[in-house]
Amino acid sequence: MKQAVLQLLQRYDEVWLEVHEQNIPAKQLYLSLGFEITGRRLNYYGNDGTALMMRYKKS
């Protein structure tokens, strides 16, 4: 699965996403794929949760 996502990412120069700060499995997956945390959006989710803004940039 991870390899398939990496192949898909190679089609794009840059990919942005947002993930709930407390979604540890998703955050770890994105970081392992090469995404970096670029910022935070406080109170972004209905439960006052913070969203992490993440970016993947093809090297």
Distance bins in CASP14 RR format, pairs under 12 A and 6 or more apart:
PFRMAT RR
TARGET T0000
AUTHOR 0000-0000-0000
RMODE 2
METHOD distances of the structure
MODEL  1
1 7 0 0 0 0 0 1 0 0 0 0 0
1 8 0 0 0 0 0 1 0 0 0 0 0
1 29 0 0 0 0 1 0 0 0 0 0 0
1 32 0 0 0 0 0 1 0 0 0 0 0
1 33 0 0 0 0 0 1 0 0 0 0 0
2 8 0 0 0 0 0 1 0 0 0 0 0
2 9 0 0 0 0 0 1 0 0 0 0 0
2 28 0 0 0 0 0 1 0 0 0 0 0
2 29 1 0 0 1 0 0 0 0 0 0 0
2 30 0 0 0 0 0 1 0 0 0 0 0
2 32 1 0 0 1 0 0 0 0 0 0 0
2 33 1 0 0 1 0 0 0 0 0 0 0
2 34 0 0 0 0 0 1 0 0 0 0 0
3 9 0 0 0 0 0 1 0 0 0 0 0
3 10 0 0 0 0 0 1 0 0 0 0 0
3 32 0 0 0 0 0 1 0 0 0 0 0
3 33 0 0 0 0 0 1 0 0 0 0 0
4 10 0 0 0 0 0 1 0 0 0 0 0
4 11 0 0 0 0 0 1 0 0 0 0 0
4 33 0 0 0 0 0 1 0 0 0 0 0
5 11 0 0 0 0 0 1 0 0 0 0 0
5 12 0 0 0 0 0 1 0 0 0 0 0
5 15 0 0 0 0 0 1 0 0 0 0 0
5 17 0 0 0 0 0 1 0 0 0 0 0
5 29 0 0 0 0 1 0 0 0 0 0 0
5 30 0 0 0 0 1 0 0 0 0 0 0
5 32 0 0 0 0 0 1 0 0 0 0 0
5 33 1 0 0 1 0 0 0 0 0 0 0
5 34 0 0 0 0 0 1 0 0 0 0 0
5 35 0 0 0 0 0 1 0 0 0 0 0
5 56 0 0 0 0 1 0 0 0 0 0 0
6 12 0 0 0 0 0 1 0 0 0 0 0
6 15 0 0 0 0 0 1 0 0 0 0 0
6 29 0 0 0 0 0 1 0 0 0 0 0
6 30 0 0 0 0 0 1 0 0 0 0 0
6 32 0 0 0 0 1 0 0 0 0 0 0
6 33 1 0 0 1 0 0 0 0 0 0 0
6 34 0 0 0 0 1 0 0 0 0 0 0
6 35 0 0 0 0 0 1 0 0 0 0 0
6 56 0 0 0 0 1 0 0 0 0 0 0
6 58 0 0 0 0 0 1 0 0 0 0 0
7 33 0 0 0 0 0 1 0 0 0 0 0
8 15 0 0 0 0 1 0 0 0 0 0 0
8 33 0 0 0 0 0 1 0 0 0 0 0
8 56 0 0 0 0 0 1 0 0 0 0 0
8 58 0 0 0 0 0 1 0 0 0 0 0
9 15 1 0 0 1 0 0 0 0 0 0 0
9 16 0 0 0 0 0 1 0 0 0 0 0
9 17 0 0 0 0 0 1 0 0 0 0 0
9 30 0 0 0 0 0 1 0 0 0 0 0
9 33 1 0 0 1 0 0 0 0 0 0 0
9 34 0 0 0 0 1 0 0 0 0 0 0
9 35 0 0 0 0 1 0 0 0 0 0 0
9 55 0 0 0 0 0 1 0 0 0 0 0
9 56 1 0 1 0 0 0 0 0 0 0 0
9 57 0 0 0 0 1 0 0 0 0 0 0
9 58 1 0 0 1 0 0 0 0 0 0 0
9 59 0 0 0 0 0 1 0 0 0 0 0
10 33 0 0 0 0 0 1 0 0 0 0 0
10 34 0 0 0 0 0 1 0 0 0 0 0
10 56 0 0 0 0 0 1 0 0 0 0 0
10 57 0 0 0 0 0 1 0 0 0 0 0
10 58 1 0 0 1 0 0 0 0 0 0 0
10 59 0 0 0 0 0 1 0 0 0 0 0
11 56 0 0 0 0 0 1 0 0 0 0 0
11 58 0 0 0 0 1 0 0 0 0 0 0
12 55 0 0 0 0 0 1 0 0 0 0 0
12 56 1 0 0 1 0 0 0 0 0 0 0
12 57 0 0 0 0 1 0 0 0 0 0 0
12 58 1 0 0 1 0 0 0 0 0 0 0
13 55 0 0 0 0 0 1 0 0 0 0 0
13 56 0 0 0 0 1 0 0 0 0 0 0
13 57 1 0 0 1 0 0 0 0 0 0 0
13 58 1 0 1 0 0 0 0 0 0 0 0
13 59 0 0 0 0 0 1 0 0 0 0 0
14 34 0 0 0 0 0 1 0 0 0 0 0
14 35 0 0 0 0 0 1 0 0 0 0 0
14 36 0 0 0 0 0 1 0 0 0 0 0
14 38 0 0 0 0 0 1 0 0 0 0 0
14 54 0 0 0 0 0 1 0 0 0 0 0
14 55 1 0 0 1 0 0 0 0 0 0 0
14 56 1 0 0 1 0 0 0 0 0 0 0
14 57 1 0 1 0 0 0 0 0 0 0 0
14 58 1 0 0 1 0 0 0 0 0 0 0
14 59 0 0 0 0 0 1 0 0 0 0 0
15 30 0 0 0 0 1 0 0 0 0 0 0
15 33 0 0 0 0 1 0 0 0 0 0 0
15 34 0 0 0 0 0 1 0 0 0 0 0
15 35 1 0 0 1 0 0 0 0 0 0 0
15 36 0 0 0 0 0 1 0 0 0 0 0
15 38 0 0 0 0 0 1 0 0 0 0 0
15 53 0 0 0 0 0 1 0 0 0 0 0
15 54 0 0 0 0 1 0 0 0 0 0 0
15 55 1 0 0 1 0 0 0 0 0 0 0
15 56 1 0 1 0 0 0 0 0 0 0 0
15 57 0 0 0 0 1 0 0 0 0 0 0
15 58 0 0 0 0 1 0 0 0 0 0 0
16 30 0 0 0 0 0 1 0 0 0 0 0
16 35 0 0 0 0 1 0 0 0 0 0 0
16 36 0 0 0 0 0 1 0 0 0 0 0
16 37 0 0 0 0 0 1 0 0 0 0 0
16 38 0 0 0 0 1 0 0 0 0 0 0
16 39 0 0 0 0 0 1 0 0 0 0 0
16 51 0 0 0 0 0 1 0 0 0 0 0
16 52 0 0 0 0 0 1 0 0 0 0 0
16 53 1 0 0 1 0 0 0 0 0 0 0
16 54 1 0 0 1 0 0 0 0 0 0 0
16 55 1 0 1 0 0 0 0 0 0 0 0
16 56 1 0 0 1 0 0 0 0 0 0 0
16 57 0 0 0 0 1 0 0 0 0 0 0
17 23 0 0 0 0 0 1 0 0 0 0 0
17 26 0 0 0 0 1 0 0 0 0 0 0
17 27 0 0 0 0 0 1 0 0 0 0 0
17 29 0 0 0 0 0 1 0 0 0 0 0
17 30 1 0 0 1 0 0 0 0 0 0 0
17 31 0 0 0 0 0 1 0 0 0 0 0
17 33 0 0 0 0 0 1 0 0 0 0 0
17 34 0 0 0 0 0 1 0 0 0 0 0
17 35 1 0 0 1 0 0 0 0 0 0 0
17 36 0 0 0 0 0 1 0 0 0 0 0
17 37 0 0 0 0 0 1 0 0 0 0 0
17 38 0 0 0 0 0 1 0 0 0 0 0
17 39 0 0 0 0 0 1 0 0 0 0 0
17 51 0 0 0 0 1 0 0 0 0 0 0
17 52 0 0 0 0 1 0 0 0 0 0 0
17 53 1 0 0 1 0 0 0 0 0 0 0
17 54 1 0 1 0 0 0 0 0 0 0 0
17 55 0 0 0 0 1 0 0 0 0 0 0
17 56 0 0 0 0 1 0 0 0 0 0 0
18 26 0 0 0 0 0 1 0 0 0 0 0
18 27 0 0 0 0 0 1 0 0 0 0 0
18 30 0 0 0 0 0 1 0 0 0 0 0
18 35 0 0 0 0 0 1 0 0 0 0 0
18 37 0 0 0 0 0 1 0 0 0 0 0
18 38 0 0 0 0 0 1 0 0 0 0 0
18 39 0 0 0 0 1 0 0 0 0 0 0
18 40 0 0 0 0 1 0 0 0 0 0 0
18 41 1 0 0 1 0 0 0 0 0 0 0
18 44 1 0 0 1 0 0 0 0 0 0 0
18 45 0 0 0 0 1 0 0 0 0 0 0
18 49 0 0 0 0 0 1 0 0 0 0 0
18 50 0 0 0 0 1 0 0 0 0 0 0
18 51 1 0 1 0 0 0 0 0 0 0 0
18 52 1 0 0 1 0 0 0 0 0 0 0
18 53 1 0 1 0 0 0 0 0 0 0 0
18 54 1 0 0 1 0 0 0 0 0 0 0
18 55 0 0 0 0 0 1 0 0 0 0 0
19 25 0 0 0 0 1 0 0 0 0 0 0
19 26 1 0 1 0 0 0 0 0 0 0 0
19 27 1 0 1 0 0 0 0 0 0 0 0
19 28 0 0 0 0 0 1 0 0 0 0 0
19 29 0 0 0 0 1 0 0 0 0 0 0
19 30 1 0 0 1 0 0 0 0 0 0 0
19 31 0 0 0 0 0 1 0 0 0 0 0
19 33 0 0 0 0 0 1 0 0 0 0 0
19 35 0 0 0 0 1 0 0 0 0 0 0
19 37 0 0 0 0 1 0 0 0 0 0 0
19 38 0 0 0 0 0 1 0 0 0 0 0
19 39 0 0 0 0 0 1 0 0 0 0 0
19 40 0 0 0 0 0 1 0 0 0 0 0
19 41 0 0 0 0 0 1 0 0 0 0 0
19 44 0 0 0 0 0 1 0 0 0 0 0
19 45 0 0 0 0 0 1 0 0 0 0 0
19 49 0 0 0 0 0 1 0 0 0 0 0
19 50 0 0 0 0 0 1 0 0 0 0 0
19 51 1 0 0 1 0 0 0 0 0 0 0
19 52 1 0 1 0 0 0 0 0 0 0 0
19 53 0 0 0 0 1 0 0 0 0 0 0
19 54 1 0 0 1 0 0 0 0 0 0 0
19 55 0 0 0 0 0 1 0 0 0 0 0
20 26 1 0 0 1 0 0 0 0 0 0 0
20 27 0 0 0 0 1 0 0 0 0 0 0
20 30 0 0 0 0 0 1 0 0 0 0 0
20 40 0 0 0 0 0 1 0 0 0 0 0
20 41 0 0 0 0 0 1 0 0 0 0 0
20 43 0 0 0 0 0 1 0 0 0 0 0
20 44 0 0 0 0 1 0 0 0 0 0 0
20 45 1 0 1 0 0 0 0 0 0 0 0
20 46 0 0 0 0 0 1 0 0 0 0 0
20 47 0 0 0 0 1 0 0 0 0 0 0
20 48 0 0 0 0 0 1 0 0 0 0 0
20 49 1 0 0 1 0 0 0 0 0 0 0
20 50 1 0 0 1 0 0 0 0 0 0 0
20 51 1 0 0 1 0 0 0 0 0 0 0
20 52 1 0 0 1 0 0 0 0 0 0 0
20 53 0 0 0 0 0 1 0 0 0 0 0
20 54 0 0 0 0 0 1 0 0 0 0 0
21 27 1 0 0 1 0 0 0 0 0 0 0
21 37 0 0 0 0 1 0 0 0 0 0 0
21 39 0 0 0 0 0 1 0 0 0 0 0
21 40 1 0 0 1 0 0 0 0 0 0 0
21 41 0 0 0 0 1 0 0 0 0 0 0
21 42 0 0 0 0 1 0 0 0 0 0 0
21 43 0 0 0 0 0 1 0 0 0 0 0
21 44 0 0 0 0 1 0 0 0 0 0 0
21 45 0 0 0 0 1 0 0 0 0 0 0
21 47 0 0 0 0 0 1 0 0 0 0 0
21 48 0 0 0 0 0 1 0 0 0 0 0
21 49 1 0 0 1 0 0 0 0 0 0 0
21 50 1 0 1 0 0 0 0 0 0 0 0
21 51 1 0 0 1 0 0 0 0 0 0 0
21 52 1 0 1 0 0 0 0 0 0 0 0
21 53 0 0 0 0 0 1 0 0 0 0 0
21 54 0 0 0 0 0 1 0 0 0 0 0
22 44 0 0 0 0 0 1 0 0 0 0 0
22 45 0 0 0 0 1 0 0 0 0 0 0
22 47 0 0 0 0 1 0 0 0 0 0 0
22 48 0 0 0 0 0 1 0 0 0 0 0
22 49 1 0 0 1 0 0 0 0 0 0 0
22 50 0 0 0 0 1 0 0 0 0 0 0
22 51 0 0 0 0 0 1 0 0 0 0 0
22 52 0 0 0 0 1 0 0 0 0 0 0
23 29 0 0 0 0 1 0 0 0 0 0 0
23 30 0 0 0 0 1 0 0 0 0 0 0
23 31 0 0 0 0 0 1 0 0 0 0 0
23 45 0 0 0 0 0 1 0 0 0 0 0
23 47 0 0 0 0 0 1 0 0 0 0 0
23 49 0 0 0 0 0 1 0 0 0 0 0
23 50 0 0 0 0 0 1 0 0 0 0 0
23 51 0 0 0 0 1 0 0 0 0 0 0
23 52 0 0 0 0 1 0 0 0 0 0 0
23 54 0 0 0 0 0 1 0 0 0 0 0
24 30 0 0 0 0 0 1 0 0 0 0 0
24 31 0 0 0 0 0 1 0 0 0 0 0
24 52 0 0 0 0 0 1 0 0 0 0 0
25 31 0 0 0 0 0 1 0 0 0 0 0
25 32 0 0 0 0 0 1 0 0 0 0 0
26 32 0 0 0 0 0 1 0 0 0 0 0
26 33 0 0 0 0 0 1 0 0 0 0 0
26 35 0 0 0 0 0 1 0 0 0 0 0
26 51 0 0 0 0 0 1 0 0 0 0 0
26 52 0 0 0 0 1 0 0 0 0 0 0
26 54 0 0 0 0 1 0 0 0 0 0 0
27 33 0 0 0 0 0 1 0 0 0 0 0
27 34 0 0 0 0 0 1 0 0 0 0 0
27 35 0 0 0 0 1 0 0 0 0 0 0
27 36 0 0 0 0 0 1 0 0 0 0 0
27 37 0 0 0 0 1 0 0 0 0 0 0
27 50 0 0 0 0 0 1 0 0 0 0 0
27 51 0 0 0 0 0 1 0 0 0 0 0
27 52 1 0 0 1 0 0 0 0 0 0 0
27 53 0 0 0 0 0 1 0 0 0 0 0
27 54 0 0 0 0 1 0 0 0 0 0 0
28 34 0 0 0 0 0 1 0 0 0 0 0
28 35 0 0 0 0 0 1 0 0 0 0 0
28 37 0 0 0 0 0 1 0 0 0 0 0
28 52 0 0 0 0 0 1 0 0 0 0 0
28 54 0 0 0 0 0 1 0 0 0 0 0
29 35 0 0 0 0 1 0 0 0 0 0 0
29 54 0 0 0 0 0 1 0 0 0 0 0
29 56 0 0 0 0 0 1 0 0 0 0 0
30 36 0 0 0 0 1 0 0 0 0 0 0
30 37 0 0 0 0 1 0 0 0 0 0 0
30 38 0 0 0 0 0 1 0 0 0 0 0
30 52 0 0 0 0 1 0 0 0 0 0 0
30 53 0 0 0 0 0 1 0 0 0 0 0
30 54 1 0 1 0 0 0 0 0 0 0 0
30 55 0 0 0 0 1 0 0 0 0 0 0
30 56 1 0 0 1 0 0 0 0 0 0 0
31 37 1 0 0 1 0 0 0 0 0 0 0
31 52 0 0 0 0 1 0 0 0 0 0 0
31 54 0 0 0 0 1 0 0 0 0 0 0
31 55 0 0 0 0 0 1 0 0 0 0 0
31 56 0 0 0 0 0 1 0 0 0 0 0
32 54 0 0 0 0 0 1 0 0 0 0 0
32 56 0 0 0 0 0 1 0 0 0 0 0
33 54 0 0 0 0 1 0 0 0 0 0 0
33 55 0 0 0 0 0 1 0 0 0 0 0
33 56 1 0 0 1 0 0 0 0 0 0 0
33 57 0 0 0 0 0 1 0 0 0 0 0
33 58 0 0 0 0 0 1 0 0 0 0 0
34 54 0 0 0 0 1 0 0 0 0 0 0
34 55 0 0 0 0 1 0 0 0 0 0 0
34 56 1 0 1 0 0 0 0 0 0 0 0
34 57 0 0 0 0 1 0 0 0 0 0 0
34 58 0 0 0 0 0 1 0 0 0 0 0
34 59 0 0 0 0 1 0 0 0 0 0 0
35 52 0 0 0 0 1 0 0 0 0 0 0
35 53 0 0 0 0 1 0 0 0 0 0 0
35 54 1 0 1 0 0 0 0 0 0 0 0
35 55 1 0 0 1 0 0 0 0 0 0 0
35 56 1 0 1 0 0 0 0 0 0 0 0
35 57 0 0 0 0 1 0 0 0 0 0 0
35 58 0 0 0 0 0 1 0 0 0 0 0
36 52 0 0 0 0 0 1 0 0 0 0 0
36 53 0 0 0 0 1 0 0 0 0 0 0
36 54 1 0 0 1 0 0 0 0 0 0 0
36 55 1 0 1 0 0 0 0 0 0 0 0
36 56 1 0 0 1 0 0 0 0 0 0 0
36 57 1 0 0 1 0 0 0 0 0 0 0
36 59 0 0 0 0 0 1 0 0 0 0 0
37 50 0 0 0 0 0 1 0 0 0 0 0
37 51 0 0 0 0 0 1 0 0 0 0 0
37 52 1 0 1 0 0 0 0 0 0 0 0
37 53 1 0 0 1 0 0 0 0 0 0 0
37 54 1 0 1 0 0 0 0 0 0 0 0
37 55 0 0 0 0 1 0 0 0 0 0 0
37 56 0 0 0 0 0 1 0 0 0 0 0
38 51 0 0 0 0 0 1 0 0 0 0 0
38 52 0 0 0 0 1 0 0 0 0 0 0
38 53 1 0 1 0 0 0 0 0 0 0 0
38 54 1 0 0 1 0 0 0 0 0 0 0
38 55 1 0 1 0 0 0 0 0 0 0 0
38 56 0 0 0 0 0 1 0 0 0 0 0
38 57 0 0 0 0 0 1 0 0 0 0 0
39 50 0 0 0 0 1 0 0 0 0 0 0
39 51 0 0 0 0 1 0 0 0 0 0 0
39 52 1 0 0 1 0 0 0 0 0 0 0
39 53 1 0 1 0 0 0 0 0 0 0 0
39 54 0 0 0 0 1 0 0 0 0 0 0
39 55 0 0 0 0 1 0 0 0 0 0 0
40 49 0 0 0 0 1 0 0 0 0 0 0
40 50 1 0 1 0 0 0 0 0 0 0 0
40 51 1 0 0 1 0 0 0 0 0 0 0
40 52 1 0 1 0 0 0 0 0 0 0 0
40 53 1 0 0 1 0 0 0 0 0 0 0
40 54 0 0 0 0 0 1 0 0 0 0 0
41 48 0 0 0 0 0 1 0 0 0 0 0
41 49 0 0 0 0 1 0 0 0 0 0 0
41 50 1 0 0 1 0 0 0 0 0 0 0
41 51 1 0 1 0 0 0 0 0 0 0 0
41 52 0 0 0 0 1 0 0 0 0 0 0
41 53 1 0 0 1 0 0 0 0 0 0 0
41 54 0 0 0 0 0 1 0 0 0 0 0
42 48 0 0 0 0 1 0 0 0 0 0 0
42 49 1 0 0 1 0 0 0 0 0 0 0
42 50 1 0 1 0 0 0 0 0 0 0 0
42 51 0 0 0 0 1 0 0 0 0 0 0
42 52 0 0 0 0 0 1 0 0 0 0 0
42 53 0 0 0 0 0 1 0 0 0 0 0
43 49 1 0 0 1 0 0 0 0 0 0 0
43 50 1 0 0 1 0 0 0 0 0 0 0
43 51 0 0 0 0 1 0 0 0 0 0 0
44 50 1 0 0 1 0 0 0 0 0 0 0
44 51 1 1 0 0 0 0 0 0 0 0 0
44 52 0 0 0 0 1 0 0 0 0 0 0
44 53 0 0 0 0 1 0 0 0 0 0 0
45 51 1 0 0 1 0 0 0 0 0 0 0
45 52 0 0 0 0 0 1 0 0 0 0 0
END
